[in-house]
């Protein structure tokens, strides 16, 4: 506390916050997509992130190829797993009360996390790649974080382009606005659900692959991302996709600012306090209602 | 049936009261833990089974109670029994802080808010080292009170089951269940849903806090990882879903069945056991959403209030 805070430190914090925030935005976009299209909160979202991170770990461990290229494996793999889970399990609770989908995805997440414990053990793993930092003036930019940021931004922009411009993307947004009307317009809503769950899982997996080069990997790492992604979509307004971008950046900034003033243990609690405050003061999110 | 059931209950209770006189230390501890799980499962049932608002962080109340009681016992020289009651009070205060903002909203906000709760409380407990001992935990003075804690734990399980019975057979219970079935309709009928949800939540937090305090005294040593494990929440949820959520005896049935299986068989296969828990949740949600007891109720036309 006694350390005086300089302009450089604030600059560093803002940059770090944005770097972290882009990842949050990308991962939360997936959760927002599933929630928008199916009104399902996917408690297993972070589990896909964890599996994506393990894909990257084994990719670089076994193949020895650049970890960022593992996105080519983790995203399609988790897309398929997501489609499979949607097809076999989640589809049965889409129109059921929220209780069912929350519990179902919670059950899926427990099963997958413990399968990962069994298969990969709970040892901490890490992918060593580009450990240095670039110095821009007084600000140090961790190389892996900057590259992960760039990938996250590119993937997020691509996802937005896809949702805005392609026929499938438009069908997804239409289903999100009203699945009855979408059905009447000849959109195969069941198939849209499959694609949405797949895309969301791929986004989570991308998040996993990108954090794998920064932090330690273990089977229970996903839960905190489920929580943070939810916080991001609450900040942005549930079901509001541009809101998810804003929310992610905001969460990144707040966390980094908190780490400047507080110890790490307390800054973990900051996201939580933020959630409770937003729910108290602005329950519809910062941007308000739904917009896709 | 109407006359047999109370008789069976009374005889069962009598046997449980006399049990410590004839059982070994290990057997007493086994039953003590069983009571603990009944109490925890039944508590989760009060909020999630009755109002349909899922709490993913119920172990936070258990841990908070354990710490509050342990601090009162070690630093302030309290007896463990009143200290455990204060553990329950501490848990209720925590529930008030979380529940007040989150339960005013509908939908999954509450569930997610409880998802992070456990981690946050654990982080805070680790941080305030001067009070909680941080990562090194708190050791409670050892006392030979297993027998007394057995009765206290049993009383907690009995109290929360009796409370479930009182609630489910009363208008308050109907209000809770109306919220679960259709919250908008509940509001339209004049039920102050925010208030009743909060009542259910506070009620469901109290006993886990008390039980946490008893657990702390029984094990004699607590640390953040031992009283805030996610697995405890998972176990509570599985027990209730398996037995039958929203019923009086479902959580008891689930707790007894799964605890016995867990102690006999699964303890040796930790991760498999948790995979199985995940699978049970999925299967119950998809195939028998009312659990074992709910299925029996439908098949044999048992009364709803069972």
Interface residues (C-beta under 8 A of the other chain):
Chain A: X41 X43 X89 X92 X93 X97 X98 X99 X100 X102 X103 X104 X106 X107 X108 X109 X110 X111 X112 X113 X114 X115 X117 X118 X220 X223 X224 X226 X227 X230 X231 X234 X263 X265 X266 X268 X269 X271 X272 X275 X276 X279 X280 X283
Chain B: X48 X52 X54 X56 X97 X98 X101 X102 X104 X105 X107 X108 X109 X111 X112 X113 X115 X116 X117 X119 X120 X123 X124 X126 X127 X180 X230 X234 X237 X241 X271 X272 X274 X275 X277 X278 X279 X280 X281 X282 X285 X286 X289
